[in-house]
Amino acid sequence: MKKFLLITFIIFGCSNLNEKSNEIGSISILNYPEEQELERWIKIDSGYKRVFQVRKYFEFFVNDSFFEDEENISEFNELKWSTLLEYQNRYFDLLDEFKEYIDQEEKLTKFVDSVIMAEYPKINDFTQKIFKLGSN
């Protein structure tokens, strides 16, 4: 009986831990997490600090209603903070991977941009819309 209880507690504890880790970064990039939630994410993965900075940066290029616009919500609501973190990590990995083969920084950046845009088309669409609006 003790073994059964111990195993039950271990399984229950692991499932709770798994649920919490699934929550990290799971909100739409159109929204901000609560301050304490963001701090928790950053403690778990400091890359969320960069995602936060990029999210703030986007606001310089769009009007105040961009992130609440129904069309944008429909198009980009499934784009999560965790996806942006994954995108950023992949971008830096690609830079590291190809820097020994492409010696000019500008060529390297263009190459990595083309690869990352193909791998993350939704983020590409999102950023193009933001910067297009910013140039108007």
MODELLER restraints for C-alpha pairs under 7 A, 6 or more apart:
rsr = mdl.restraints
at = mdl.atoms
rsr.add(forms.Gaussian(group=physical.xy_distance, feature=features.Distance(at['CA:24:A'], at['CA:41:A']), mean=6.05, stdev=0.5))
rsr.add(forms.Gaussian(group=physical.xy_distance, feature=features.Distance(at['CA:25:A'], at['CA:80:A']), mean=6.43, stdev=0.5))
rsr.add(forms.Gaussian(group=physical.xy_distance, feature=features.Distance(at['CA:25:A'], at['CA:81:A']), mean=4.70, stdev=0.5))
rsr.add(forms.Gaussian(group=physical.xy_distance, feature=features.Distance(at['CA:25:A'], at['CA:82:A']), mean=4.34, stdev=0.5))
rsr.add(forms.Gaussian(group=physical.xy_distance, feature=features.Distance(at['CA:26:A'], at['CA:80:A']), mean=5.58, stdev=0.5))
rsr.add(forms.Gaussian(group=physical.xy_distance, feature=features.Distance(at['CA:26:A'], at['CA:81:A']), mean=6.26, stdev=0.5))
rsr.add(forms.Gaussian(group=physical.xy_distance, feature=features.Distance(at['CA:26:A'], at['CA:82:A']), mean=6.12, stdev=0.5))
rsr.add(forms.Gaussian(group=physical.xy_distance, feature=features.Distance(at['CA:27:A'], at['CA:80:A']), mean=5.37, stdev=0.5))
rsr.add(forms.Gaussian(group=physical.xy_distance, feature=features.Distance(at['CA:27:A'], at['CA:81:A']), mean=6.22, stdev=0.5))
rsr.add(forms.Gaussian(group=physical.xy_distance, feature=features.Distance(at['CA:28:A'], at['CA:77:A']), mean=5.39, stdev=0.5))
rsr.add(forms.Gaussian(group=physical.xy_distance, feature=features.Distance(at['CA:28:A'], at['CA:78:A']), mean=5.99, stdev=0.5))
rsr.add(forms.Gaussian(group=physical.xy_distance, feature=features.Distance(at['CA:28:A'], at['CA:79:A']), mean=5.51, stdev=0.5))
rsr.add(forms.Gaussian(group=physical.xy_distance, feature=features.Distance(at['CA:28:A'], at['CA:80:A']), mean=4.33, stdev=0.5))
rsr.add(forms.Gaussian(group=physical.xy_distance, feature=features.Distance(at['CA:28:A'], at['CA:81:A']), mean=6.21, stdev=0.5))
rsr.add(forms.Gaussian(group=physical.xy_distance, feature=features.Distance(at['CA:29:A'], at['CA:79:A']), mean=5.91, stdev=0.5))
rsr.add(forms.Gaussian(group=physical.xy_distance, feature=features.Distance(at['CA:29:A'], at['CA:80:A']), mean=5.07, stdev=0.5))
rsr.add(forms.Gaussian(group=physical.xy_distance, feature=features.Distance(at['CA:29:A'], at['CA:81:A']), mean=5.17, stdev=0.5))
rsr.add(forms.Gaussian(group=physical.xy_distance, feature=features.Distance(at['CA:30:A'], at['CA:67:A']), mean=5.20, stdev=0.5))
rsr.add(forms.Gaussian(group=physical.xy_distance, feature=features.Distance(at['CA:30:A'], at['CA:77:A']), mean=6.56, stdev=0.5))
rsr.add(forms.Gaussian(group=physical.xy_distance, feature=features.Distance(at['CA:41:A'], at['CA:48:A']), mean=6.47, stdev=0.5))
rsr.add(forms.Gaussian(group=physical.xy_distance, feature=features.Distance(at['CA:42:A'], at['CA:48:A']), mean=5.31, stdev=0.5))
rsr.add(forms.Gaussian(group=physical.xy_distance, feature=features.Distance(at['CA:42:A'], at['CA:49:A']), mean=6.05, stdev=0.5))
rsr.add(forms.Gaussian(group=physical.xy_distance, feature=features.Distance(at['CA:47:A'], at['CA:85:A']), mean=6.38, stdev=0.5))
rsr.add(forms.Gaussian(group=physical.xy_distance, feature=features.Distance(at['CA:48:A'], at['CA:85:A']), mean=6.46, stdev=0.5))
rsr.add(forms.Gaussian(group=physical.xy_distance, feature=features.Distance(at['CA:51:A'], at['CA:84:A']), mean=6.54, stdev=0.5))
rsr.add(forms.Gaussian(group=physical.xy_distance, feature=features.Distance(at['CA:51:A'], at['CA:85:A']), mean=6.13, stdev=0.5))
rsr.add(forms.Gaussian(group=physical.xy_distance, feature=features.Distance(at['CA:58:A'], at['CA:130:A']), mean=6.86, stdev=0.5))
rsr.add(forms.Gaussian(group=physical.xy_distance, feature=features.Distance(at['CA:61:A'], at['CA:130:A']), mean=6.18, stdev=0.5))
rsr.add(forms.Gaussian(group=physical.xy_distance, feature=features.Distance(at['CA:61:A'], at['CA:131:A']), mean=6.14, stdev=0.5))
rsr.add(forms.Gaussian(group=physical.xy_distance, feature=features.Distance(at['CA:61:A'], at['CA:133:A']), mean=6.58, stdev=0.5))
rsr.add(forms.Gaussian(group=physical.xy_distance, feature=features.Distance(at['CA:61:A'], at['CA:134:A']), mean=4.07, stdev=0.5))
rsr.add(forms.Gaussian(group=physical.xy_distance, feature=features.Distance(at['CA:62:A'], at['CA:130:A']), mean=6.19, stdev=0.5))
rsr.add(forms.Gaussian(group=physical.xy_distance, feature=features.Distance(at['CA:62:A'], at['CA:133:A']), mean=6.01, stdev=0.5))
rsr.add(forms.Gaussian(group=physical.xy_distance, feature=features.Distance(at['CA:62:A'], at['CA:134:A']), mean=5.62, stdev=0.5))
rsr.add(forms.Gaussian(group=physical.xy_distance, feature=features.Distance(at['CA:91:A'], at['CA:112:A']), mean=6.94, stdev=0.5))
rsr.add(forms.Gaussian(group=physical.xy_distance, feature=features.Distance(at['CA:91:A'], at['CA:116:A']), mean=6.53, stdev=0.5))
rsr.add(forms.Gaussian(group=physical.xy_distance, feature=features.Distance(at['CA:94:A'], at['CA:112:A']), mean=6.24, stdev=0.5))
rsr.add(forms.Gaussian(group=physical.xy_distance, feature=features.Distance(at['CA:95:A'], at['CA:112:A']), mean=6.50, stdev=0.5))
rsr.add(forms.Gaussian(group=physical.xy_distance, feature=features.Distance(at['CA:99:A'], at['CA:108:A']), mean=6.63, stdev=0.5))
rsr.add(forms.Gaussian(group=physical.xy_distance, feature=features.Distance(at['CA:102:A'], at['CA:108:A']), mean=5.57, stdev=0.5))
rsr.add(forms.Gaussian(group=physical.xy_distance, feature=features.Distance(at['CA:117:A'], at['CA:124:A']), mean=5.51, stdev=0.5))
